[in-house]
Amino acid sequence: MPDAYYYTIGDESGKFIGNTVEALIPYKPIKIKTGGAAAWEIINSNGCRYLFDEGEYSSTTNSSHNYIIGTYTSAWYLTGIISPNNHTIMYQYQSDGQYQKRINTQVVS
């Protein structure tokens, strides 16, 4: 069964199925591009681009033997917004060992 992914961009939210975006639920006139499992780009109906290419990682642990079985990306952080006029906002995050925190927002005209 393919994975389900949830997104929120601006005031829109939804769900898509599969790494190759097999279905949008509910359907919306947006485009979702993948950069493999490491990056996503969502383009809304107004042409605004939302870039997600920094991940949050989680581990699966064997509870009976207490060792890590594997690590996977459990969420992606918004790293940039590019308007149709190429106005850009970029975000940077820093990890404190527990949480990712936004440390910088840069606006480029």
Buried (B, 14 or more C-beta within 10 A) or exposed (E): EEEEBEBEBEEEEBEBBEEEBEEBEEEBEBBBEBEEEEBBBBBBEEEBBBBBBBBEEEEEEEEEEEEEEEEEEEEBBBBBBBEEEEEBBBBEBEEEEEEBEEEEEEEEE
